[in-house]
Amino acid sequence: MASARSHDGSGPLRRTARSIGHALHTPFTGTAKGIRKATHAHGAGESGLGKLIELHAVNGAGDVMVTVALASTVFFSVPTDEARGRVALYLAVTMAPFTLLAPVIGPLLDRLPHGRRAAMAGAMLARAVLALTMSGAVATGGLELYPAALGVLVASKAYGVVRSAVVPRLLPPRFSLVKANSRVTLAGLLATGVAAPIGAGLQTIGAPWPLYGACLIFTGGTVLAFTLPRKVDSAKGERRAQLVEPHSHQPSVRTTPSGVNGTKGRARANGNKEKRLGLRTVGPSVLHGLQANAAHRALSGFLIFFLAFLLRVHPLAGQSAAVSLGIVGVAAGVGNALGTAMGSWLRARGPEAIIASVLGLALGVAVLAAVFFSTVMVAALGAVAGFTQALSKLSLDAMIQRDVPEEVRASAFARSETLLQMAWVVGGGIGIVLPLNGVLGMSVAAGILALGVAASVRGLLGAARRGSPHPRVA
């Protein structure tokens, strides 16, 4: 009888083992089911958007692992003066070539409408291999680390450009593009928040361990990219954008089928030359929105590098350098998450007015931070910068959705994202060369935003008063 119980698995020992296994297994499976339910809600699962949300979360987790490893090597492990030199070298070796490569990334990837899943998988796989390559040099900080870091940066931005181009093809019914982008962005932020402390914990084991973790994550992302729907690779309904400039000086957009004779050559319509679509040609709103977002992105790059060194030399009152950086980083992250959530709630309501308002808000706080420089004001500027950048970018997405013809909208997203990445590079460069003076730094931050206000706000408000000549997309 005992033998029978043993063979049919009903023995007390096996029941206990199964109960323990179930207890250990349930939290993970329950969490996974909860995440899948959230990412696939409101039709996102059927359209494929849920898969992209999960892929972007994987991307954010992998990127933050690499960031932790590089920050520990280039920034935290050496004295401040040497760290500044190392970061300057990092910028020179990685950011300068990227500035030259960035204008190529968007148009190059835009020529691969049939290979978007492969492009995203390739960007993931490249970072997995490069993370493994960097693991051997990260402890010494040797020069071989920097070319690999450049490769990771380029692959990361290439993924971002393709992801922006893919989102419009995965919209569920009655789902606005700004809402879809806010979900994708929020997933990346949440994954970053979860992975950052894990990366810091791996760092305590050894310098290469966060990179081992990044390699594993990006390998998983490579597989996940191919689970996206096949329509991501379909060019059906898409066109190469062409611009016709009539004598009335009111540009109008014409499209020609992709692959049709003359796409790459010069065509004429009504006696006028056709040119490739530029973001400035679809109406003033998109151009001015892009200018405002460039100011926000430049501010982001500037604050990351400037405050990293400023707070290391001059920590916030009563705090260590690490805690000071943590306070500002958490404030910026919370602000970004709030901006993303509010963008989803606002949807496409008055995007011109939203962009103008948040740019003015950021400028006002930056001026206050320069005049009343203090712990509270630095943290407040970090939070406001995160909030306004997120909300401004989502509003720009709404205007591109509204004003850019559907057939060329993916192309417009690729180009706008490339331009914004270049603005971040410029801001980061300013932050690294500026003397470590808090008031001076906050004044420069205010100046960056003031340039954005001067270039864009008047045009945005004028466009808001006139209303869009294009039908709004729900």
Secondary structure, DSSP 8 states (H G I E B T S, - for coil): -HHHHHHTT-SHHHHHHHHHHHHHHHHHHHHHHHHHHHHTGGGHHHHTHHHHHHHHHHHHHHHHHHHHHHHIIIIITS-HHHHHHHHHHHIIIIIHHHHHHHHHHHHHHHT-TT-HHHHHHHHHHHHHHHHHHHTTTTTTT-TTHHHHHHHHHHHHHHHHHHHHHHGGGG--TT--HHHHHHHHHHHHHHHHHHHHHHHHHHHHH-TTHHHHHHHHHHHHHHHHHTTS-GGGG--TT-EEEEEE--TTS--EEEEEETT-TTSSS--EETTEEEEE--GGGG-HHHHHHHHHHHHHHHHHHHHHHHHHHHHHHS-STT--HHHHHHHHHHHHHHHHHHHHHHHHHHTTSSHHHHHHHHHHHHHHHHHHHHHT-SHHHHHHHHHHHHHHHHHHHHHHHHHHHHHS-GGGHHHHHHHHHHHHHHHHHHHHHHHHHS-S-HHHHHHHHHHHHHHHHHHHHHHHHHHHHH--SS----
